C-alpha cells in the first residue's frame, strides 16, 4: 500500500454525473466530458472537502482520466456489474466519440454543491480545444505527481490554499469512510 487515500467510488452517482454533463452539453465528446468531471471534482474538493462521487483518476496519456465515468460511458463490464445494471445504460458513445444521454440526470442523486461544481467543470472545458486542455492538465501538479499512476486527491488542492494542510489531513482521514 502506498499510503495514498482512496475513496470507494459511487458508480450510480458517477452515471448521474456523466448524464448531467452530457445533457447539459449535447454532443460533448468523451475527452471534454472526462475533463469536465475532473475540473468539477477539483472545484468541489477545494470548496467542500470531498469529491463529487469518489472516482479514481488515472494520470493517463491524454491527462487525468476518471476511471468509473470513462468505463461507464464505454459500457465496460466491471462498472456495469458494480452498477447492478439489468438493462441498457442511458448513456452511449456515437461514432464520433460524442457522449449521448438518453435521459436527464436524476437530480435527487446530486447535491446542490455537486451541480454548482459540475457547472464549473463544464464551463471550464466547453469552449476549449483538446490541445489546450491537454496542456493545462499535463501541467497540473496533481497529474505530474502521479507519474502515470492514480492521482492523489490531496494533490488536487491548490498549493496557495492557506488551509491546504488541514484539507489534506481531512482527505487522508475521511477517504476510506466516505459515502457519496
For each residue, the residues with C-beta under 8 A, 3 or more apart:
1:
2:
3:
4: 150 152
5: 152 153 154 171 172 175 176
6: 56 150 175 176
7: 51 54 55 56 153 175 176 178 180
8: 54 176 178
9: 14 53 54 55 56 67 68 180
10: 13 14 53 54 179 180
11: 14 15 68 72 79 82 83
12: 15 16 83 109
13: 10 16 17 52 53 109 110 180
14: 9 10 11 17 18 53 55 66 68 69 72
15: 11 12 18 19 72 83 89 90 91
16: 12 13 19 20 105 106 109 110
17: 13 14 20 21 37 40 52 53 69 105 110 114 118
18: 14 15 21 22 33 37 69 72 73 91 99 101
19: 15 16 22 23 90 91 101 103 104 105 106
20: 16 17 23 24 104 105 110 115 118
21: 17 18 24 25 28 33 36 37 99 118 121 122
22: 18 19 25 26 28 33 91 99 100 101
23: 19 20 26 101 104 105
24: 20 21 118 119 122
25: 21 22 28 32 33 36 122 126
26: 22 23 100 101
27: 96 98 100
28: 21 22 25 32 33 36 98 99 126
29: 32 33 96 97 98 99
30: 33 34 70 73 93 97 98 99
31: 34 35 62 97 130 133
32: 25 28 29 35 36 125 126 128 133
33: 18 21 22 25 28 29 30 36 37 69 73 99
34: 30 31 37 38 64 65 66 69 70
35: 31 32 38 39 63 64 121 124 125 133 137
36: 21 25 28 32 33 39 40 118 121 122 124 125 126
37: 17 18 21 33 34 40 41 52 55 66 69 121
38: 34 35 41 42 57 63 64 66 121 137
39: 35 36 42 43 120 121 124 125
40: 17 36 37 43 44 52 117 118 120 121 122
41: 37 38 44 45 51 52 55 57 66 117 121 156
42: 38 39 45 46 142 156
43: 39 40 46 47 117 120 121
44: 40 41 47 48 50 51 52 113 114 117
45: 41 42 48 49 50 51 153 156 157 167 171
46: 42 43 156 157 158 161 167
47: 43 44 113 117
48: 44 45 113 117
49: 45 167 170 171 174
50: 44 45 174 178 180
51: 7 41 44 45 54 55 153 156 180
52: 13 17 37 40 41 44 110 114 117 118 180
53: 9 10 13 14 17 68 180
54: 7 8 9 10 51 175 178 180
55: 7 9 14 37 41 51 66 67 68 69
56: 6 7 9 66 67 68 150
57: 38 41 64 65 66 67 142 146 150 151
58: 64 65 67 146 149 150 151
59: 63 64 65 143 144 146 147 148 149 150 151
60: 63 64 65
61:
62: 31 65 134
63: 35 38 59 60 133 134 137 138 143
64: 34 35 38 57 58 59 60 137 140 142 143 151
65: 34 57 58 59 60 62 70
66: 14 34 37 38 41 55 56 57 69 70
67: 9 55 56 57 58 70 71
68: 9 11 14 53 55 56 71 72 79 82
69: 14 17 18 33 34 37 55 66 72 73
70: 30 34 65 66 67 73 74
71: 67 68 74 76 78 79
72: 11 14 15 18 68 69 75 76 79 80 83 89 91
73: 18 30 33 69 70 91 92 93 99
74: 70 71 93
75: 72 79 80 89 92
76: 71 72 79 80
77: 80 81
78: 71 81 82
79: 11 68 71 72 75 76 82 83
80: 72 75 76 77 83 85 89
81: 77 78 84 85
82: 11 68 78 79
83: 11 12 15 72 79 80 89
84: 81
85: 80 81 89
86:
87:
88:
89: 15 72 75 80 83 85 92
90: 15 19 101 102 103
91: 15 18 19 22 72 73 99 100 101 102
92: 73 75 89 99 100 102
93: 30 73 74 97 98 99 100
94: 97 98 100
95:
96: 27 29
97: 29 30 31 93 94
98: 27 28 29 30 93 94
99: 18 21 22 28 29 30 33 73 91 92 93
100: 22 26 27 91 92 93 94
101: 18 19 22 23 26 90 91 104 105
102: 90 91 92
103: 19 90
104: 19 20 23 101 107
105: 16 17 19 20 23 101 109 110
106: 16 19 109 110
107: 104 110 115
108:
109: 12 13 16 105 106
110: 13 16 17 20 52 105 106 107 114 115 118
111: 114 115
112: 115 116
113: 44 47 48 116 117
114: 17 44 52 110 111 117 118
115: 20 107 110 111 112 118 119
116: 112 113 119 120
117: 40 41 43 44 47 48 52 113 114 120 121
118: 17 20 21 24 36 40 52 110 114 115 121 122
119: 24 115 116 122 123
120: 39 40 43 116 117 123 124
121: 21 35 36 37 38 39 40 41 43 117 118 124 125
122: 21 24 25 36 40 118 119 125 126
123: 119 120 126
124: 35 36 39 120 121 128
125: 32 35 36 39 121 122 128 133
126: 25 28 32 36 122 123
127:
128: 32 124 125 132 133
129: 132 133
130: 31 133 134
131: 134 135
132: 128 129 135 136
133: 31 32 35 63 125 128 129 130 136 137
134: 62 63 130 131 137 138
135: 131 132 138 139
136: 132 133 139 140
137: 35 38 63 64 133 134 140 143
138: 63 134 135 143 144
139: 135 136 143 144
140: 64 136 137 143 144
141: 144 145 155 159
142: 42 57 64 145 146 151 152 155 156
143: 59 63 64 137 138 139 140 146 151
144: 59 138 139 140 141 147
145: 141 142 151 152 155
146: 57 58 59 142 143 149 150 151 152 155
147: 59 144
148: 59
149: 58 59 146
150: 4 6 56 57 58 59 146
151: 57 58 59 64 142 143 145 146 155 156
152: 4 5 142 145 146 155
153: 5 7 45 51 156 171 175
154: 5 157 167 168 171 172
155: 141 142 145 146 151 152
156: 41 42 45 46 51 142 151 153
157: 45 46 154 161 164 167 168
158: 46 161 164
159: 141 164
160: 164
161: 46 157 158 164 167
162:
163: 166 167
164: 157 158 159 160 161 167 168
165: 168 169
166: 163 169 170
167: 45 46 49 154 157 161 163 164 170 171
168: 154 157 164 165 171 172
169: 165 166 172 173
170: 49 166 167 173 174
171: 5 45 49 153 154 167 168 174 175
172: 5 154 168 169 175
173: 169 170
174: 49 50 170 171 177 178
175: 5 6 7 54 153 171 172 178
176: 5 6 7 8
177: 174
178: 7 8 50 54 174 175
179: 10
180: 7 9 10 13 50 51 52 53 54
